[in-house]
Amino acid sequence: MKKSNIKIIALLGMLALVTSCAEADEPVIAETPEKGLFDETISHGNLQREYLLYIPESYPGDEPVPLVFSLHGAGGTKESQYNLSQFNLLADQEAFILVTPQATSLRGNNLTFWNQQSMPNLPDDVDFINVLIDEVASRYRIDLARVYLAGSSNGAFMALEINCQLNHRIAATAAVKGYMSPDQITNCNPSKPTPILQMHGNEDPLVPYEGVLPTLQYWAEFNQTESEPIVSNLPDLDPSNGSTVVSYLYQRGTNGVEIEHLEVIGGVHDWFGEPGTSYDINASVEAWEFFKKFDVNGKR
């Protein structure tokens, strides 16, 4: 065999080896994965962290889909948030993947609590969500421009904290019965305009309604929306339930982002629309309808 032919064969062999190594380093994503609800664990910060992963029947497998996180409140669990929010029903209809993570117990007691202000002596929950985004995206086809956060109470404070500190990865955030504390507002460090939906009952006995406005003002100013909202009354779907809903919509922000506040008149500390409650809105539906208008670059 001629030396030139030997060199060509050797070169082809080296190219094949390099190609196979590169392919081995890339995640292998199945186009027909198992569908349904999975109870998952992942090691993070010297802890075994838990989360529920829901893959809807509508997940196509061959194209990227949105990713929605749903965070429970203080004392809650991933199971309680999954059951009361029922985001899985929307995931089936709208073809997004749902992650419902579990907070850790606070200082050794049984009260689960998110590290909503990124305290250094508590688990780094911002990075936990950051790692979970990568973990799910390594196994499924995720549209990383469409990662959304929804949170309940302490989970709402946490979702807004993640939005502040992990802003470049988050397309929109919905906070239910929670907002940003003064310290969170002071330390918020967003890198881009981000749509915010905030839902709160004006008779909430645990997280007083008076704290809503500073959060709305912060994001309206940062996003450079119109300073005065459009105020409208949502349809009173159930006149017998003793509640109505008023929308405050701040429009025309940078990149088309919006801020919306849904004030539930007569609302208390509930995930609005959860089983056993009667309100004129369903918080999960409102969150998704808001989310799907935006990606990480603004209005879609």
Rosetta blueprint (number, residue, H / E / L):
1 M L
2 K L
3 K H
4 S H
5 N H
6 I H
7 K H
8 I H
9 I H
10 A H
11 L H
12 L H
13 G H
14 M H
15 L H
16 A H
17 L H
18 V H
19 T H
20 S H
21 C H
22 A H
23 E H
24 A H
25 D H
26 E L
27 P L
28 V L
29 I L
30 A L
31 E L
32 T L
33 P L
34 E L
35 K L
36 G E
37 L E
38 F E
39 D E
40 E E
41 T E
42 I E
43 S E
44 H E
45 G L
46 N L
47 L E
48 Q E
49 R E
50 E E
51 Y E
52 L E
53 L E
54 Y E
55 I E
56 P L
57 E L
58 S L
59 Y L
60 P L
61 G L
62 D L
63 E L
64 P L
65 V E
66 P E
67 L E
68 V E
69 F E
70 S E
71 L E
72 H L
73 G L
74 A L
75 G L
76 G L
77 T L
78 K H
79 E H
80 S H
81 Q H
82 Y H
83 N H
84 L H
85 S H
86 Q L
87 F H
88 N H
89 L H
90 L H
91 A H
92 D H
93 Q H
94 E H
95 A L
96 F L
97 I E
98 L E
99 V E
100 T E
101 P E
102 Q L
103 A L
104 T E
105 S E
106 L H
107 R H
108 G H
109 N L
110 N L
111 L L
112 T E
113 F E
114 W L
115 N L
116 Q L
117 Q L
118 S L
119 M L
120 P L
121 N L
122 L L
123 P L
124 D L
125 D H
126 V H
127 D H
128 F H
129 I H
130 N H
131 V H
132 L H
133 I H
134 D H
135 E H
136 V H
137 A H
138 S L
139 R L
140 Y L
141 R L
142 I E
143 D E
144 L E
145 A E
146 R E
147 V E
148 Y E
149 L E
150 A E
151 G E
152 S E
153 S L
154 N H
155 G H
156 A H
157 F H
158 M H
159 A H
160 L H
161 E H
162 I H
163 N H
164 C H
165 Q H
166 L L
167 N H
168 H H
169 R H
170 I L
171 A L
172 A E
173 T E
174 A E
175 A E
176 V E
177 K L
178 G L
179 Y L
180 M L
181 S L
182 P H
183 D H
184 Q H
185 I H
186 T H
187 N H
188 C L
189 N L
190 P L
191 S L
192 K L
193 P L
194 T L
195 P L
196 I E
197 L E
198 Q E
199 M E
200 H E
201 G E
202 N L
203 E L
204 D L
205 P L
206 L L
207 V L
208 P L
209 Y H
210 E H
211 G H
212 V H
213 L H
214 P H
215 T H
216 L H
217 Q H
218 Y H
219 W H
220 A H
221 E H
222 F H
223 N H
224 Q L
225 T L
226 E L
227 S L
228 E L
229 P L
230 I E
231 V E
232 S E
233 N E
234 L L
235 P L
236 D L
237 L L
238 D L
239 P L
240 S L
241 N L
242 G L
243 S L
244 T E
245 V E
246 V E
247 S E
248 Y E
249 L E
250 Y E
251 Q L
252 R L
253 G L
254 T H
255 N H
256 G H
257 V L
258 E L
259 I E
260 E E
261 H E
262 L E
263 E E
264 V E
265 I E
266 G L
267 G L
268 V L
269 H L
270 D L
271 W L
272 F L
273 G L
274 E L
275 P L
276 G L
277 T L
278 S L
279 Y L
280 D L
281 I L
282 N L
283 A H
284 S H
285 V H
286 E H
287 A H
288 W H
289 E H
290 F H
291 F H
292 K L
293 K L
294 F E
295 D E
296 V L
297 N L
298 G E
299 K E
300 R L
